[in-house]
Amino acid sequence: MNQFPNDDKDLVNFLRQHRPQVPPAAANLEQQILQQVQASSVQSRRQRSPFWLVPPMIAAGLLATVVIHRSLVPAQPSAAELASLETFIENNWQGTLSEHTESYVWHFTNFSND
């Protein structure tokens, strides 16, 4: 144990001289404490009902709904993105029509063994 500095010895002596007497312990104090602990644990078990689960379940359901809704519904593109997409489609569509329709010959031949 640590030794107190000399400055505190006067204080320690004063506190020792003027300390109150410790009251005697009750003979059945331990039994009283154990009875109170058992009574409080029984009451806490009785007070717990399934109704305390309702608010967290509602909150979890709302959170799940929001998360699922956000993951299933795609974000709306901006006007600039739509214009860029439209330009891209027009350029590619016109390019595919002009290149392929003129360069390929479309005909059907009938092969028969007459």
PAMISE-663494 format. One record per atom (N, C-alpha, C): residue in three letters; atom name; x negated, y, z; residue number from 1. Coordinates in pm, 1 decimal. Each point is the difference from the previous one (the first is absolute). Last residue first. Layout:
REM PAMISE-663494
  residu  atome         x         y         z  num
     ALA     CA         X         Y         Z  NUM
...
***
This chain:
REM PAMISE-663494
  residu  atome         x         y         z  num
     ASP      N    3648.4   -2937.3  -10928.9  114
     ASP     CA     102.3     -35.7     -98.4  114
     ASP      C     -54.7     -73.5    -114.9  114
     ASN      N    -139.7     173.7     481.7  113
     ASN     CA     -54.7    -105.1     -86.0  113
     ASN      C     106.6     -44.2     -99.3  113
     SER      N    -103.8     482.7     281.9  112
     SER     CA      88.5    -115.2     -16.9  112
     SER      C     -64.4     -97.4     -96.4  112
     PHE      N     -71.3     486.5     286.7  111
     PHE     CA     -72.2    -117.2     -48.0  111
     PHE      C      96.9    -115.4      -8.3  111
     ASN      N      22.8     555.1      15.9  110
     ASN     CA      77.8    -120.5      19.5  110
     ASN      C     -78.1    -115.4     -60.6  110
     THR      N    -122.8     510.3     216.9  109
     THR     CA      -9.7     -94.3    -111.6  109
     THR      C      73.6    -126.1      35.5  109
     PHE      N     -18.3     548.5     148.4  108
     PHE     CA      34.8    -136.0      38.1  108
     PHE      C     -10.5     -87.7    -123.8  108
     HIS      N    -228.2     491.6     180.9  107
     HIS     CA      82.8     -71.9     -96.0  107
     HIS      C      21.5    -140.9      52.2  107
     TRP      N    -272.0     496.2     100.5  106
     TRP     CA      98.0     -87.3      62.2  106
     TRP      C      80.9     -67.4    -110.2  106
     VAL      N    -498.5     247.5      80.2  105
     VAL     CA     102.1     -32.2     -98.8  105
     VAL      C      93.5     -99.3      64.7  105
     TYR      N    -338.8     395.0     216.1  104
     TYR     CA      41.9    -139.0      -8.4  104
     TYR      C     108.5     -17.1    -105.6  104
     SER      N    -189.1     427.4     107.4  103
     SER     CA    -111.7     -87.8     -32.5  103
     SER      C      39.5    -145.7     -14.4  103
     GLU      N     302.2     364.8     124.1  102
     GLU     CA     -51.8      21.6    -134.3  102
     GLU      C    -107.4    -101.7     -37.2  102
     THR      N     201.5      -3.4     435.5  101
     THR     CA     106.1     -20.5     -98.4  101
     THR      C     -51.0      17.1    -142.4  101
     HIS      N    -289.2      65.7     389.7  100
     HIS     CA      37.0    -138.2     -26.8  100
     HIS      C     105.1     -15.6    -109.6  100
     GLU      N    -178.4     435.6     154.3   99
     GLU     CA    -109.2     -89.7     -35.5   99
     GLU      C      51.0    -134.6     -49.4   99
     SER      N     302.4     337.8     159.1   98
     SER     CA     -64.7      42.3    -123.2   98
     SER      C    -110.6     -96.0     -41.2   98
     LEU      N     239.4     -77.2     408.1   97
     LEU     CA      89.1      -8.7    -115.4   97
     LEU      C     -73.0      34.4    -129.0   97
     THR      N    -229.0      40.7     411.8   96
     THR     CA      26.1    -141.0     -30.0   96
     THR      C      90.2     -13.6    -120.6   96
     GLY      N     -97.9     433.8     162.9   95
     GLY     CA    -120.0     -64.8     -51.2   95
     GLY      C      24.9    -144.6     -36.3   95
     GLN      N     339.3     249.7     207.4   94
     GLN     CA     -18.7      45.0    -137.6   94
     GLN      C    -122.7     -65.2     -62.0   94
     TRP      N      79.1     -90.4     450.3   93
     TRP     CA     110.1     -54.3     -79.6   93
     TRP      C     -17.6      38.6    -146.4   93
     ASN      N    -300.4     174.5     322.0   92
     ASN     CA     -23.4    -142.2     -24.5   92
     ASN      C     108.8     -60.1     -87.7   92
     ASN      N      40.4     452.7     130.7   91
     ASN     CA    -122.6     -18.4     -78.9   91
     ASN      C     -22.3    -146.6     -33.4   91
     GLU      N     364.2     109.4     282.7   90
     GLU     CA      20.8      51.1    -135.9   90
     GLU      C    -122.5     -23.3     -87.1   90
     ILE      N     -31.7    -109.8     458.3   89
     ILE     CA      87.6     -94.1     -71.1   89
     ILE      C      22.9      45.7    -143.7   89
     PHE      N    -247.9     285.6     281.7   88
     PHE     CA     -72.5    -125.0     -23.2   88
     PHE      C      83.6     -98.9     -80.1   88
     THR      N     203.8     398.1     146.4   87
     THR     CA     -98.0      27.3    -105.7   87
     THR      C     -76.7    -126.4     -35.8   87
     GLU      N     292.3     -25.8     363.6   86
     GLU     CA      75.5      15.5    -124.7   86
     GLU      C     -93.7      24.9    -117.5   86
     LEU      N    -186.4     -15.1     432.3   85
     LEU     CA      45.2    -132.5     -42.0   85
     LEU      C      75.3       6.9    -132.7   85
     SER      N    -128.8     403.4     200.4   84
     SER     CA    -118.5     -73.4     -44.6   84
     SER      C      37.8    -138.8     -50.5   84
     ALA      N     337.0     259.9     195.1   83
     ALA     CA     -39.7      58.6    -128.2   83
     ALA      C    -121.3     -73.2     -56.6   83
     LEU      N     144.9    -123.5     429.8   82
     LEU     CA      97.4     -40.8    -101.2   82
     LEU      C     -36.7      53.4    -137.7   82
     GLU      N    -260.0     137.2     366.6   81
     GLU     CA     -23.3    -141.7     -28.7   81
     GLU      C      96.7     -50.7    -106.8   81
     ALA      N      58.2     437.0     158.0   80
     ALA     CA    -124.2      -8.7     -77.5   80
     ALA      C     -30.4    -144.8     -36.4   80
     ALA      N     365.6      88.7     282.6   79
     ALA     CA      29.9      44.0    -136.6   79
     ALA      C    -124.5      -9.7     -87.8   79
     SER      N      13.3    -337.2     410.2   78
     SER     CA      18.5     144.5     -14.6   78
     SER      C      27.5      33.5    -146.7   78
     PRO      N     140.1    -476.2     238.9   77
     PRO     CA    -112.9      70.9     -61.6   77
     PRO      C      31.5     148.8     -14.8   77
     GLN      N     181.3    -346.4     387.4   76
     GLN     CA      44.4      69.4    -120.2   76
     GLN      C    -118.7      75.4     -60.2   76
     ALA      N     -32.8    -465.8     294.9   75
     ALA     CA      -3.3     145.8      11.8   75
     ALA      C      40.9      62.5    -133.0   75
     PRO      N     187.7    -487.3     147.1   74
     PRO     CA    -121.5      65.1     -49.3   74
     PRO      C      10.0     151.5      14.9   74
     VAL      N     223.3    -398.8     301.6   73
     VAL     CA      39.3     110.5     -87.3   73
     VAL      C    -126.9      69.7     -48.4   73
     LEU      N     -44.9    -363.0     301.5   72
     LEU     CA      78.2     -48.5    -113.7   72
     LEU      C      37.0     109.7     -98.7   72
     SER      N    -242.4      81.0     414.2   71
     SER     CA     -81.4     -89.5     -82.6   71
     SER      C      76.2     -47.3    -123.7   71
     ARG      N     209.6     281.1     323.7   70
     ARG     CA    -109.4      72.7     -64.7   70
     ARG      C     -83.5     -90.4     -89.8   70
     HIS      N     347.3    -193.3     256.2   69
     HIS     CA      56.6      91.5     -99.6   69
     HIS      C    -110.9      73.2     -74.3   69
     ILE      N    -121.7    -276.6     360.4   68
     ILE     CA      42.4     -79.2    -115.6   68
     ILE      C      55.2      90.6    -109.6   68
     VAL      N    -117.7     203.0     407.2   67
     VAL     CA    -119.4     -53.1     -66.4   67
     VAL      C      38.2     -77.8    -125.1   67
     VAL      N     348.3     164.4     273.1   66
     VAL     CA     -71.9     110.2     -64.6   66
     VAL      C    -120.3     -52.8     -77.0   66
     THR      N     242.8    -309.6     257.1   65
     THR     CA      80.9      49.0    -111.7   65
     THR      C     -72.5     110.5     -75.7   65
     ALA      N    -192.6    -164.9     397.8   64
     ALA     CA     -11.4     -98.2    -108.3   64
     ALA      C      78.5      45.7    -122.7   64
     LEU      N      39.9     260.0     387.0   63
     LEU     CA    -134.8      10.8     -54.3   63
     LEU      C     -19.1     -96.2    -116.7   63
     LEU      N     401.6     -24.6     238.7   62
     LEU     CA      -7.0     124.4     -77.4   62
     LEU      C    -137.0      16.8     -64.6   62
     GLY      N      57.7    -366.5     288.5   61
     GLY     CA      80.6     -15.5    -120.8   61
     GLY      C      -3.9     123.8     -87.5   61
     ALA      N    -208.3      12.3     421.9   60
     ALA     CA     -75.5     -86.4     -91.2   60
     ALA      C      76.2     -20.2    -130.6   60
     ALA      N     216.7     238.0     343.8   59
     ALA     CA    -113.1      77.5     -52.4   59
     ALA      C     -81.2     -82.6     -99.3   59
     ILE      N     347.1    -217.7     224.9   58
     ILE     CA      55.8      99.1     -92.6   58
     ILE      C    -112.7      81.3     -62.9   58
     MET      N    -119.3    -299.5     335.8   57
     MET     CA      40.0     -73.3    -120.2   57
     MET      C      59.4      94.9    -104.5   57
     PRO      N    -120.9     169.4     429.5   56
     PRO     CA    -116.8     -31.9     -83.1   56
     PRO      C      35.8     -75.4    -127.9   56
     PRO      N     363.0     106.6     298.2   55
     PRO     CA     -63.5     117.5     -62.4   55
     PRO      C    -127.4     -32.6     -78.4   55
     VAL      N     223.8    -369.0     231.4   54
     VAL     CA      77.8      61.1    -108.2   54
     VAL      C     -69.3     123.6     -59.6   54
     LEU      N    -138.1    -276.7     390.3   53
     LEU     CA     -58.3     -32.8    -130.2   53
     LEU      C      68.7      73.4    -115.0   53
     TRP      N     142.1      13.8     458.3   52
     TRP     CA    -117.1      86.2     -16.9   52
     TRP      C     -69.4     -29.3    -133.2   52
     PHE      N     378.0    -256.0     151.1   51
     PHE     CA      36.0     129.5     -58.1   51
     PHE      C    -120.2      92.1     -16.8   51
     PRO      N      21.2    -451.1     209.9   50
     PRO     CA     -38.3       7.9    -142.0   50
     PRO      C      31.5     135.2     -63.6   50
     SER      N    -126.1     -26.2     518.9   49
     SER     CA     106.7     -57.7     -80.3   49
     SER      C     -40.7      11.9    -146.8   49
     ARG      N    -196.3      64.4     533.8   48
     ARG     CA     -36.4     -17.5    -140.5   48
     ARG      C     112.8     -70.1     -73.3   48
     GLN      N      23.3      68.2     467.3   47
     GLN     CA      21.8     124.4     -72.9   47
     GLN      C     -36.0     -13.1    -147.8   47
     ARG      N     -72.7    -357.5     311.9   46
     ARG     CA     143.6      21.3     -22.1   46
     ARG      C      24.7     123.4     -86.1   46
     ARG      N    -439.2     -99.1     136.0   45
     ARG     CA      46.0    -100.9     -95.1   45
     ARG      C     148.1      17.8     -31.0   45
     SER      N    -192.7     273.6     327.2   44
     SER     CA     -49.0      39.5    -132.1   44
     SER      C      40.5    -102.4    -105.4   44
     GLN      N     109.7     -88.9     449.0   43
     GLN     CA      78.0     112.3     -51.5   43
     GLN      C     -47.7      40.4    -139.3   43
     VAL      N    -242.7    -330.4     227.4   42
     VAL     CA     132.1     -52.7     -35.5   42
     VAL      C      85.6     111.4     -59.0   42
     SER      N    -419.0     117.5     169.9   41
     SER     CA     -16.5     -76.1    -123.9   41
     SER      C     132.8     -59.7     -45.5   41
     SER      N     -13.5     234.4     410.7   40
     SER     CA     -17.8      92.5    -112.2   40
     SER      C     -18.4     -75.9    -131.1   40
     ALA      N      36.6    -248.9     400.0   39
     ALA     CA     126.3      68.5     -27.7   39
     ALA      C     -14.7      93.8    -120.4   39
     GLN      N    -385.7    -218.8     160.6   38
     GLN     CA      91.7     -94.9     -62.5   38
     GLN      C     132.0      66.8     -37.2   38
     VAL      N    -311.9     255.3     238.0   37
     VAL     CA     -52.3     -29.3    -133.4   37
     VAL      C      93.5     -95.4     -73.2   37
     GLN      N      97.5      98.0     448.6   36
     GLN     CA      26.5     116.0     -85.3   36
     GLN      C     -49.8     -22.6    -143.0   36
     GLN      N     -92.3    -329.7     323.5   35
     GLN     CA     143.7       5.2     -26.3   35
     GLN      C      34.3     117.2     -92.3   35
     LEU      N    -445.9     -41.3     151.5   34
     LEU     CA      32.9    -105.2     -96.2   34
     LEU      C     148.5      -0.5     -34.6   34
     ILE      N    -147.8     298.4     335.6   33
     ILE     CA     -54.4      38.7    -130.7   33
     ILE      C      37.3    -102.6    -106.1   33
     GLN      N     114.5     -95.2     445.4   32
     GLN     CA      80.7     110.6     -52.0   32
     GLN      C     -46.8      41.4    -140.1   32
     GLN      N    -252.6    -322.8     233.7   31
     GLN     CA     128.3     -55.4     -44.3   31
     GLN      C      89.5     109.0     -59.2   31
     GLU      N    -407.6     131.7     196.6   30
     GLU     CA     -24.4     -75.2    -122.7   30
     GLU      C     129.6     -57.5     -56.1   30
     LEU      N      12.5     219.8     419.5   29
     LEU     CA     -22.5      93.3    -110.5   29
     LEU      C     -19.4     -73.5    -133.0   29
     ASN      N     107.2    -127.1     491.0   28
     ASN     CA      55.2     -62.0    -121.2   28
     ASN      C     -16.6      89.9    -123.5   28
     ALA      N    -170.1     136.3     427.5   27
     ALA     CA     -26.8    -143.8       0.0   27
     ALA      C      47.7     -65.2    -130.0   27
     ALA      N    -173.4     511.7      21.2   26
     ALA     CA     119.2     -74.8      39.4   26
     ALA      C     -29.4    -149.6     -14.5   26
     ALA      N    -393.5     353.3     107.3   25
     ALA     CA      75.7     -57.1    -110.7   25
     ALA      C     119.4     -76.2      53.7   25
     PRO      N    -234.0     436.8     240.2   24
     PRO     CA      -7.0    -146.2      -7.2   24
     PRO      C      90.0     -50.4    -113.3   24
     PRO      N    -238.7     483.1     -29.5   23
     PRO     CA     114.2     -63.5      65.3   23
     PRO      C     -11.1    -152.0     -12.3   23
     VAL      N    -412.6     348.4      31.0   22
     VAL     CA      71.1     -79.5     -98.8   22
     VAL      C     116.6     -67.4      69.8   22
     GLN      N    -224.6     477.6     145.4   21
     GLN     CA       1.4    -142.5      30.0   21
     GLN      C      82.9     -72.7    -105.9   21
     PRO      N    -262.5     461.6    -118.8   20
     PRO     CA     117.2     -49.6      72.1   20
     PRO      C     -12.9    -150.6      24.8   20
     ARG      N    -418.8     357.9     -27.6   19
     ARG     CA      82.5     -87.0     -84.2   19
     ARG      C     118.2     -53.2      80.4   19
     HIS      N    -382.3     298.0     135.8   18
     HIS     CA     138.3      46.6     -10.4   18
     HIS      C      87.9     -87.2     -89.8   18
     GLN      N    -475.5     -81.8      88.8   17
     GLN     CA      56.2      37.0     130.7   17
     GLN      C     149.1      31.0      -9.3   17
     ARG      N    -245.1     -97.6    -395.6   16
     ARG     CA       6.4    -118.8      85.5   16
     ARG      C      64.8      32.3     134.3   16
     LEU      N     -82.7     354.2    -305.2   15
     LEU     CA     110.0     -85.3     -45.8   15
     LEU      C      12.7    -126.0      84.9   15
     PHE      N    -361.0     291.7      88.9   14
     PHE     CA     126.6      65.5      32.2   14
     PHE      C     118.4     -88.6     -39.4   14
     ASN      N    -431.6    -142.7    -120.4   13
     ASN     CA      22.3     -11.5     145.4   13
     ASN      C     132.3      63.1      40.6   13
     VAL      N    -133.0      47.6    -447.5   12
     VAL     CA      31.7    -139.9      27.9   12
     VAL      C      27.6     -19.1     148.6   12
     LEU      N    -149.5     423.3    -140.4   11
     LEU     CA     136.1     -25.5     -46.9   11
     LEU      C      42.4    -142.6      32.2   11
     ASP      N    -441.6     120.5      90.3   10
     ASP     CA      91.0      71.5      90.7   10
     ASP      C     145.5     -25.1     -39.3   10
     LYS      N    -335.5    -174.1    -280.4    9
     LYS     CA       9.0     -73.8     126.4    9
     LYS      C      93.5      69.1      98.3    9
     ASP      N    -141.1     150.0    -456.4    8
     ASP     CA     131.9     -58.1      22.6    8
     ASP      C      13.3     -71.6     133.8    8
     ASP      N    -410.7     203.9    -161.1    7
     ASP     CA     101.7     104.7       5.5    7
     ASP      C     136.2     -57.1      37.6    7
     ASN      N    -387.6    -276.2     -83.3    6
     ASN     CA       9.0      54.6     135.9    6
     ASN      C     108.2     105.6      12.3    6
     PRO      N      60.7    -380.1    -376.2    5
     PRO     CA    -102.2     101.0      33.1    5
     PRO      C      24.9      55.0     140.2    5
     PHE      N     145.4    -501.3    -112.1    4
     PHE     CA      46.2     136.6     -19.7    4
     PHE      C    -114.2      96.5      28.1    4
     GLN      N     -36.6    -515.5    -187.8    3
     GLN     CA     -14.5      81.5     120.8    3
     GLN      C      43.6     142.4     -32.2    3
     ASN      N     165.5    -476.0    -238.6    2
     ASN     CA     -77.6     123.3     -10.1    2
     ASN      C      -4.8      71.0     134.4    2
     MET      N      38.6    -540.8     -63.9    1
     MET     CA      83.6     117.8       0.0    1
     MET      C     -87.9     123.9       0.0    1
***
